[in-house]
């Protein structure tokens, strides 16, 4: 899961706007003219800044040859980390995962370095999807879209790669540290519930270490599931993908894509449906995974509460998105801890 990273705050502002996440802070038009030329996209026409997200600076670039999605990597990412990210996307595309394809620049590379006004930015360009993400639409995913998200998760978990990279600090299994860092910001009403789950995770440590680990996207949420005209959904943004316990993928799906905070009581049935779809897509969970999955689902909701309350999230300008995760996590945490009684199979 992703709620950003602490970044030095510049210019005396209390939150970081999208472009402040990269080193170039000048006019975007000349910058994107260079980008368009680097990829042979033709002449620059216009652009749109994407306001959501927590780390990278994302734009939609319109040029004479078409429309493209441009991701300018957060300034704390070096070339090695950028290539790690792009390497996962390449493997995912080869493995049949529905994710936007990368564009190659004139040098035959999918990573581009642009230097302007003394600032250097690493970026990539990729296929543009015209449907927007599920969160932006405000429309709950349909059962068909939920089933497709599960199928894509299974495909991702089946990729035989270890991308390396630093730990995802917001991964479910790292919640203890993140909670301790941000406890003073978490509502008192949620603290006992979260601490109970953290204690349970600690007691299950031996089993958690032993269950199957695979490549896990780790952030298949409504902000990273895209619609496109005439196509099934796409999964985007592999920034936090690592090898982790396989059930983390389903747990993250269960805390947003498969959970409707307007009707939390429907989740019990949806959970059983999702497990059947997961099995149908080709993955048979072990007994220990099935036993631990409800704990991971509850921890995923807890992570949304902690993340939405954290200094990492609130140091960004996407206030609406942060408020969404906090509300979703709060409702989900109380429902799954206090009311949900899952079938442990």
VEXPA-58744 format. One record per residue (C-alpha): x, y, z; residue in one letter; residue number from 1. Coordinates in steps of 0.5 Angstrom, whole numbers, plus 2048, in hexadecimal, padded with zeros to 3 digits. Layout:
+-----+-----+-----+------+-----+
|   u |   v |   w | rest |  nr |
+-----+-----+-----+------+-----+
|   X |   Y |   Z |    A | NUM |
...
+-----+-----+-----+------+-----+
This chain:
+-----+-----+-----+------+-----+
|   u |   v |   w | rest |  nr |
+-----+-----+-----+------+-----+
| 800 | 800 | 800 |    X |   1 |
| 802 | 807 | 7FF |    X |   2 |
| 802 | 80D | 803 |    X |   3 |
| 808 | 811 | 801 |    X |   4 |
| 80F | 812 | 804 |    X |   5 |
| 811 | 818 | 809 |    X |   6 |
| 814 | 81D | 804 |    X |   7 |
| 818 | 823 | 806 |    X |   8 |
| 812 | 829 | 806 |    X |   9 |
| 815 | 82F | 801 |    X |  10 |
| 812 | 836 | 800 |    X |  11 |
| 80F | 836 | 807 |    X |  12 |
| 809 | 832 | 805 |    X |  13 |
| 805 | 82D | 809 |    X |  14 |
| 804 | 829 | 804 |    X |  15 |
| 807 | 826 | 7FD |    X |  16 |
| 803 | 828 | 7F7 |    X |  17 |
| 804 | 823 | 7F1 |    X |  18 |
| 80A | 826 | 7ED |    X |  19 |
| 80E | 828 | 7F4 |    X |  20 |
| 80F | 820 | 7F4 |    X |  21 |
| 814 | 821 | 7EF |    X |  22 |
| 81A | 826 | 7EE |    X |  23 |
| 818 | 82A | 7E8 |    X |  24 |
| 813 | 82F | 7EA |    X |  25 |
| 813 | 833 | 7E4 |    X |  26 |
| 80E | 834 | 7DE |    X |  27 |
| 80B | 82D | 7DC |    X |  28 |
| 80A | 82F | 7D5 |    X |  29 |
| 811 | 82F | 7D3 |    X |  30 |
| 813 | 829 | 7D7 |    X |  31 |
| 80E | 825 | 7D4 |    X |  32 |
| 810 | 828 | 7CD |    X |  33 |
| 817 | 824 | 7CE |    X |  34 |
| 813 | 81E | 7D1 |    X |  35 |
| 80F | 81E | 7CB |    X |  36 |
| 815 | 81F | 7C6 |    X |  37 |
| 819 | 819 | 7CA |    X |  38 |
| 813 | 814 | 7C9 |    X |  39 |
| 812 | 817 | 7C2 |    X |  40 |
| 80B | 818 | 7C3 |    X |  41 |
| 80A | 81E | 7BF |    X |  42 |
| 809 | 825 | 7C1 |    X |  43 |
| 806 | 827 | 7C8 |    X |  44 |
| 7FF | 828 | 7C8 |    X |  45 |
| 7FD | 829 | 7CF |    X |  46 |
| 7FD | 825 | 7D6 |    X |  47 |
| 7FA | 824 | 7DC |    X |  48 |
| 7FD | 823 | 7E3 |    X |  49 |
| 7FA | 81D | 7E7 |    X |  50 |
| 7F9 | 81F | 7EE |    X |  51 |
| 7F8 | 819 | 7F2 |    X |  52 |
| 7FD | 814 | 7F4 |    X |  53 |
| 803 | 815 | 7FA |    X |  54 |
| 80A | 815 | 7F7 |    X |  55 |
| 80B | 815 | 7EF |    X |  56 |
| 808 | 81B | 7EB |    X |  57 |
| 804 | 819 | 7E5 |    X |  58 |
| 801 | 81C | 7DF |    X |  59 |
| 7FD | 81B | 7D9 |    X |  60 |
| 801 | 81D | 7D3 |    X |  61 |
| 7FD | 81F | 7CC |    X |  62 |
| 801 | 81F | 7C6 |    X |  63 |
| 800 | 81F | 7BF |    X |  64 |
| 801 | 818 | 7BE |    X |  65 |
| 7FC | 816 | 7C4 |    X |  66 |
| 7FB | 816 | 7CC |    X |  67 |
| 800 | 813 | 7D1 |    X |  68 |
| 801 | 812 | 7D8 |    X |  69 |
| 808 | 815 | 7DB |    X |  70 |
| 80A | 813 | 7E2 |    X |  71 |
| 810 | 818 | 7E5 |    X |  72 |
| 813 | 814 | 7EA |    X |  73 |
| 813 | 817 | 7F1 |    X |  74 |
| 81A | 81A | 7F2 |    X |  75 |
| 81C | 815 | 7F8 |    X |  76 |
| 81C | 810 | 7F2 |    X |  77 |
| 823 | 80E | 7EF |    X |  78 |
| 824 | 80B | 7E8 |    X |  79 |
| 825 | 804 | 7EB |    X |  80 |
| 81E | 805 | 7EF |    X |  81 |
| 81B | 808 | 7E9 |    X |  82 |
| 81D | 802 | 7E4 |    X |  83 |
| 81B | 7FD | 7EA |    X |  84 |
| 814 | 800 | 7E9 |    X |  85 |
| 814 | 7FF | 7E1 |    X |  86 |
| 817 | 7F8 | 7E1 |    X |  87 |
| 811 | 7F6 | 7E5 |    X |  88 |
| 80C | 7F9 | 7E0 |    X |  89 |
| 810 | 7F6 | 7DB |    X |  90 |
| 80F | 7EF | 7DE |    X |  91 |
| 808 | 7F0 | 7E0 |    X |  92 |
| 806 | 7F2 | 7D8 |    X |  93 |
| 80A | 7EB | 7D6 |    X |  94 |
| 806 | 7E7 | 7DB |    X |  95 |
| 800 | 7EA | 7D8 |    X |  96 |
| 7FE | 7EF | 7DE |    X |  97 |
| 7F9 | 7F4 | 7DC |    X |  98 |
| 7FD | 7FA | 7DD |    X |  99 |
| 7FF | 800 | 7D8 |    X | 100 |
| 805 | 7FF | 7D4 |    X | 101 |
| 80B | 803 | 7D4 |    X | 102 |
| 80D | 807 | 7CE |    X | 103 |
| 815 | 807 | 7CC |    X | 104 |
| 818 | 80E | 7CB |    X | 105 |
| 81D | 80F | 7C5 |    X | 106 |
| 822 | 80C | 7C8 |    X | 107 |
| 81E | 805 | 7C9 |    X | 108 |
| 81E | 806 | 7D0 |    X | 109 |
| 818 | 807 | 7D4 |    X | 110 |
| 81B | 80B | 7DA |    X | 111 |
| 81C | 812 | 7D8 |    X | 112 |
| 820 | 817 | 7DB |    X | 113 |
| 81F | 81F | 7DA |    X | 114 |
| 823 | 824 | 7DD |    X | 115 |
| 820 | 82B | 7DC |    X | 116 |
| 822 | 832 | 7E0 |    X | 117 |
| 827 | 82E | 7E4 |    X | 118 |
| 822 | 828 | 7E6 |    X | 119 |
| 822 | 821 | 7E4 |    X | 120 |
| 81C | 81D | 7E4 |    X | 121 |
| 81B | 815 | 7E3 |    X | 122 |
| 815 | 814 | 7DF |    X | 123 |
| 811 | 80F | 7DB |    X | 124 |
| 80B | 80F | 7D6 |    X | 125 |
| 806 | 80A | 7D5 |    X | 126 |
| 800 | 808 | 7D2 |    X | 127 |
| 7FA | 80D | 7D4 |    X | 128 |
| 7F3 | 80A | 7D6 |    X | 129 |
| 7ED | 80E | 7D5 |    X | 130 |
| 7E9 | 80C | 7DA |    X | 131 |
| 7EC | 80E | 7E1 |    X | 132 |
| 7ED | 80B | 7E7 |    X | 133 |
| 7E7 | 808 | 7EB |    X | 134 |
| 7E9 | 80C | 7F1 |    X | 135 |
| 7E8 | 813 | 7ED |    X | 136 |
| 7E2 | 810 | 7EA |    X | 137 |
| 7DE | 810 | 7F0 |    X | 138 |
| 7DB | 809 | 7EE |    X | 139 |
| 7DC | 803 | 7F1 |    X | 140 |
| 7DF | 7FD | 7ED |    X | 141 |
| 7DA | 7F8 | 7EA |    X | 142 |
| 7DA | 7F1 | 7EC |    X | 143 |
| 7DE | 7F0 | 7E5 |    X | 144 |
| 7E3 | 7F5 | 7E6 |    X | 145 |
| 7E4 | 7F2 | 7ED |    X | 146 |
| 7E5 | 7EB | 7EA |    X | 147 |
| 7EA | 7EE | 7E5 |    X | 148 |
| 7EE | 7F1 | 7EB |    X | 149 |
| 7EE | 7EA | 7EE |    X | 150 |
| 7F1 | 7E7 | 7E8 |    X | 151 |
| 7F6 | 7EC | 7E7 |    X | 152 |
| 7F8 | 7EB | 7EE |    X | 153 |
| 7F9 | 7E4 | 7ED |    X | 154 |
| 7FD | 7E5 | 7E6 |    X | 155 |
| 802 | 7EA | 7EA |    X | 156 |
| 803 | 7E5 | 7F0 |    X | 157 |
| 805 | 7E0 | 7EA |    X | 158 |
| 80A | 7E4 | 7E8 |    X | 159 |
| 811 | 7E1 | 7EA |    X | 160 |
| 815 | 7E7 | 7EB |    X | 161 |
| 818 | 7EA | 7F1 |    X | 162 |
| 819 | 7F2 | 7F0 |    X | 163 |
| 81D | 7F3 | 7F6 |    X | 164 |
| 81D | 7FA | 7F9 |    X | 165 |
| 81C | 7FD | 7FF |    X | 166 |
| 816 | 7FB | 804 |    X | 167 |
| 80F | 7FE | 803 |    X | 168 |
| 80E | 802 | 809 |    X | 169 |
| 807 | 802 | 808 |    X | 170 |
| 806 | 7FA | 807 |    X | 171 |
| 801 | 7F7 | 80C |    X | 172 |
| 807 | 7F3 | 80F |    X | 173 |
| 80A | 7F9 | 811 |    X | 174 |
| 804 | 7FC | 814 |    X | 175 |
| 807 | 7FC | 81B |    X | 176 |
| 80D | 801 | 81A |    X | 177 |
| 808 | 806 | 816 |    X | 178 |
| 803 | 805 | 81C |    X | 179 |
| 808 | 807 | 821 |    X | 180 |
| 80B | 80D | 81D |    X | 181 |
| 804 | 810 | 81C |    X | 182 |
| 800 | 80D | 822 |    X | 183 |
| 7FF | 815 | 825 |    X | 184 |
| 7FB | 816 | 81E |    X | 185 |
| 7F7 | 810 | 81E |    X | 186 |
| 7F0 | 811 | 821 |    X | 187 |
| 7EF | 80F | 828 |    X | 188 |
| 7E9 | 80A | 826 |    X | 189 |
| 7ED | 806 | 821 |    X | 190 |
| 7F4 | 805 | 825 |    X | 191 |
| 7F1 | 7FF | 82A |    X | 192 |
| 7EF | 7FC | 823 |    X | 193 |
| 7F5 | 7FD | 820 |    X | 194 |
| 7F9 | 7FB | 826 |    X | 195 |
| 7F5 | 7F4 | 826 |    X | 196 |
| 7F7 | 7F3 | 81F |    X | 197 |
| 7FE | 7F4 | 820 |    X | 198 |
| 7FF | 7F0 | 826 |    X | 199 |
| 7FB | 7EA | 822 |    X | 200 |
| 800 | 7EB | 81C |    X | 201 |
| 806 | 7EB | 821 |    X | 202 |
| 803 | 7E4 | 824 |    X | 203 |
| 803 | 7E1 | 81D |    X | 204 |
| 80A | 7E3 | 81B |    X | 205 |
| 80C | 7DC | 81A |    X | 206 |
| 806 | 7DB | 815 |    X | 207 |
| 807 | 7E1 | 811 |    X | 208 |
| 80E | 7E0 | 810 |    X | 209 |
| 80C | 7D9 | 80D |    X | 210 |
| 807 | 7DA | 808 |    X | 211 |
| 808 | 7DB | 801 |    X | 212 |
| 80B | 7E1 | 7FE |    X | 213 |
| 80A | 7E3 | 7F7 |    X | 214 |
| 80B | 7EA | 7F3 |    X | 215 |
| 806 | 7EE | 7F6 |    X | 216 |
| 803 | 7F5 | 7F3 |    X | 217 |
| 801 | 7F7 | 7FA |    X | 218 |
| 7FD | 7FD | 7F8 |    X | 219 |
| 7F7 | 7FA | 7F4 |    X | 220 |
| 7F2 | 800 | 7F6 |    X | 221 |
| 7ED | 804 | 7F3 |    X | 222 |
| 7F2 | 809 | 7F1 |    X | 223 |
| 7F7 | 804 | 7ED |    X | 224 |
| 7F1 | 800 | 7E9 |    X | 225 |
| 7F0 | 804 | 7E3 |    X | 226 |
| 7EA | 803 | 7DE |    X | 227 |
| 7EA | 804 | 7D7 |    X | 228 |
| 7E5 | 805 | 7D1 |    X | 229 |
| 7E4 | 7FE | 7CE |    X | 230 |
| 7E9 | 7FA | 7D3 |    X | 231 |
| 7E9 | 7F7 | 7DA |    X | 232 |
| 7EC | 7FA | 7DF |    X | 233 |
| 7F4 | 7FB | 7E0 |    X | 234 |
| 7F8 | 7FB | 7E6 |    X | 235 |
| 7FD | 801 | 7E6 |    X | 236 |
| 803 | 803 | 7EB |    X | 237 |
| 808 | 7FE | 7ED |    X | 238 |
| 80C | 802 | 7F2 |    X | 239 |
| 80B | 7FE | 7F8 |    X | 240 |
| 80B | 7F7 | 7F5 |    X | 241 |
| 810 | 7F3 | 7F8 |    X | 242 |
| 810 | 7EB | 7FA |    X | 243 |
| 80B | 7EB | 800 |    X | 244 |
| 806 | 7E6 | 803 |    X | 245 |
| 802 | 7E4 | 7FE |    X | 246 |
| 7FB | 7E6 | 802 |    X | 247 |
| 7FD | 7ED | 802 |    X | 248 |
| 7FB | 7EE | 7FB |    X | 249 |
| 7F4 | 7EB | 7FD |    X | 250 |
| 7F4 | 7EF | 803 |    X | 251 |
| 7F5 | 7F6 | 800 |    X | 252 |
| 7EF | 7F4 | 7FB |    X | 253 |
| 7EB | 7F3 | 801 |    X | 254 |
| 7EC | 7F9 | 804 |    X | 255 |
| 7E9 | 7FD | 7FE |    X | 256 |
| 7E8 | 7FA | 7F7 |    X | 257 |
| 7E4 | 7F5 | 7FB |    X | 258 |
| 7E1 | 7F9 | 800 |    X | 259 |
| 7DB | 7FE | 800 |    X | 260 |
| 7DB | 803 | 806 |    X | 261 |
| 7D4 | 805 | 804 |    X | 262 |
| 7D2 | 7FE | 805 |    X | 263 |
| 7D7 | 7FA | 80A |    X | 264 |
| 7D3 | 7F4 | 80C |    X | 265 |
| 7D3 | 7F2 | 805 |    X | 266 |
| 7DB | 7F0 | 805 |    X | 267 |
| 7DA | 7EA | 809 |    X | 268 |
| 7D6 | 7E7 | 802 |    X | 269 |
| 7DB | 7EB | 7FE |    X | 270 |
| 7E1 | 7E7 | 801 |    X | 271 |
| 7DF | 7E0 | 800 |    X | 272 |
| 7DD | 7E2 | 7F9 |    X | 273 |
| 7E4 | 7E5 | 7F8 |    X | 274 |
| 7E7 | 7DF | 7FB |    X | 275 |
| 7E4 | 7DB | 7F6 |    X | 276 |
| 7E6 | 7DF | 7F0 |    X | 277 |
| 7ED | 7DF | 7F3 |    X | 278 |
| 7ED | 7D7 | 7F2 |    X | 279 |
| 7EA | 7D8 | 7EC |    X | 280 |
| 7EF | 7DC | 7E9 |    X | 281 |
| 7F4 | 7D7 | 7EB |    X | 282 |
| 7F7 | 7D8 | 7F2 |    X | 283 |
| 7F5 | 7D3 | 7F7 |    X | 284 |
| 7F7 | 7D6 | 7FE |    X | 285 |
| 7FA | 7D2 | 804 |    X | 286 |
| 7F6 | 7D0 | 80A |    X | 287 |
| 7FB | 7D5 | 80E |    X | 288 |
| 7FA | 7DB | 809 |    X | 289 |
| 7F2 | 7DA | 809 |    X | 290 |
| 7F3 | 7DA | 811 |    X | 291 |
| 7F7 | 7E0 | 811 |    X | 292 |
| 7F3 | 7E4 | 80B |    X | 293 |
| 7EE | 7E7 | 810 |    X | 294 |
| 7F3 | 7EA | 814 |    X | 295 |
| 7F7 | 7ED | 80E |    X | 296 |
| 7F0 | 7F0 | 80B |    X | 297 |
| 7EF | 7F3 | 812 |    X | 298 |
| 7F6 | 7F6 | 812 |    X | 299 |
| 7F5 | 7F9 | 80B |    X | 300 |
| 7F0 | 7FD | 80E |    X | 301 |
| 7F4 | 7FF | 814 |    X | 302 |
| 7F9 | 801 | 80F |    X | 303 |
| 7F5 | 806 | 80B |    X | 304 |
| 7F3 | 809 | 812 |    X | 305 |
| 7FA | 80A | 814 |    X | 306 |
| 7FC | 80C | 80D |    X | 307 |
| 7F6 | 811 | 80C |    X | 308 |
| 7F8 | 814 | 813 |    X | 309 |
| 800 | 814 | 812 |    X | 310 |
| 805 | 81A | 811 |    X | 311 |
| 807 | 816 | 80A |    X | 312 |
| 800 | 817 | 807 |    X | 313 |
| 7FE | 81D | 80A |    X | 314 |
| 804 | 821 | 807 |    X | 315 |
| 801 | 820 | 800 |    X | 316 |
| 7FC | 824 | 7FD |    X | 317 |
| 7F7 | 81E | 7FB |    X | 318 |
| 7F3 | 820 | 801 |    X | 319 |
| 7ED | 81D | 7FE |    X | 320 |
| 7F0 | 816 | 7FD |    X | 321 |
| 7F3 | 816 | 804 |    X | 322 |
| 7EC | 817 | 807 |    X | 323 |
| 7E9 | 812 | 803 |    X | 324 |
| 7EF | 80D | 806 |    X | 325 |
| 7EE | 80F | 80D |    X | 326 |
| 7E6 | 80E | 80C |    X | 327 |
| 7E6 | 808 | 809 |    X | 328 |
| 7EB | 805 | 80E |    X | 329 |
| 7E7 | 807 | 814 |    X | 330 |
| 7E1 | 804 | 811 |    X | 331 |
| 7E4 | 7FE | 80F |    X | 332 |
| 7E8 | 7FD | 815 |    X | 333 |
| 7E2 | 7FD | 81A |    X | 334 |
| 7DE | 7F9 | 815 |    X | 335 |
| 7E3 | 7F3 | 814 |    X | 336 |
| 7E6 | 7F3 | 81C |    X | 337 |
| 7DF | 7F4 | 81F |    X | 338 |
| 7DA | 7F1 | 81B |    X | 339 |
| 7DD | 7EC | 815 |    X | 340 |
| 7DD | 7E5 | 817 |    X | 341 |
| 7E1 | 7E2 | 811 |    X | 342 |
| 7E1 | 7DB | 80F |    X | 343 |
| 7E8 | 7D8 | 810 |    X | 344 |
| 7E7 | 7D2 | 80C |    X | 345 |
+-----+-----+-----+------+-----+
